[in-house]
Structure formats: C-alpha cells, structure tokens
Amino acid sequence: MKVHYLEIVSVDVESVIRAYEDTYKVRFGETDELLGGAKTCRLPDGCMVGVREPLRETETPVVRPYWLVDDIEQAVQSAQSNGAEIALPPLEIPGKGKFAIYILGSIEHGLWQV
C-alpha cells in the first residue's frame, strides 16, 4: 500500500501549512485549482500532501489518504463489496489521473490511479 495523495481539509489552512513547514521542513506551493484549491507539497517518497479549505458549507475538516491503485474501477468494486459506501465514483482530473472516495467504518478513504 502506498499513499499517493494525503488531503487535509481545514478551516485554518495557513496555520496547518505553517506548522508542517516549520516541523517537517517542507514547502507548500501555490494553490492547485484542480485539487480543490489545495496548497501542495511533494514528499521525498513521491507522495503529495494537499491542504485546502472546505469546498462547501457542509464539508467538515478531514484527513483523507488516497491509496495508489492499478485499477480504480476494480478497487472501488472491491471496497463496495466489503461494505463501503461510495461517496464519489471515479472521476478524472486532467493530467493527474482518476480518484474516488469511499466511506467505510465511518472513515473517508480515497483511491487514486495515475
């Protein structure tokens, strides 16, 4: 298992970014509109971390790992057969791959295929 993208939704993006930059000595870039306006940084292992504000009034703060998969359709089907609720079916982000979100055990999980 490998995390491809770690998405952090926060009502205080700048404080989260400042703490990560100070603690882990990383630097976040400008906002990426294709990732919901997240400010991102790439870690040495290739994983990307993005911090963004909620996209809608009903979205609550969350830390959501997106696991790298070879076949997102199969991975979504497998998650669903194991009791997951599919919150967002596979969608393509131009130039970044496909992602999906599912909920299992009251926790949001993501899948990502590049």
Order of alpha helices (4+ residues) and beta strands (2+ residues): beta-alpha-beta-beta-beta-beta-alpha-beta-beta-beta
